[in-house]
């Protein structure tokens, strides 16, 4: 925990942390997938990569997350196709060791699922992961906020990242 009795030490720790968080994600952290309905590609960072970055920045024991709320927005069953469409919302809080926190909403959606239970499971996980990533991005560029800068994402996706070979 940051010792608030020594103001100069605290200021240095905060400035060092802020300098890390101000950096932008490298191309190795960025993925793309087709947009909804065949629209433009979406640029994003995978949840596990952002969690690893948060551990690197704050320490594995320097932050935590909690689900503030989890709501099933809809479960629709189509009699004709015998499939489920499910939507779930989550509000996730990320708290640092010193008590500073950010909250944000995440969403999970699955259409045409054969199983109601599997759809709910997938949507809950997706909503929580999305909320976690959105909460972490509030801490700075390094944890995903730079992905909202369209000029940055247009350039960074052009950089080819060599594949990681197994055994290294």
Buried (B, 14 or more C-beta within 10 A) or exposed (E): EBEEEEEEEBEEBEEEBEEBBEEBBEEEBBEEEEEEEEEEEEBBBEBEBBBEBBEEBBEEEBBEBEBBEBEBEEBEEEEEEEBBBBBBBBBBBBBBEBEEBBBBBBBBBBEEBEEEEEBBBBBBBBBBBBBBBBBBBBBBBBBBBBBEEEEBBEEBBEEEEEEEEEEE
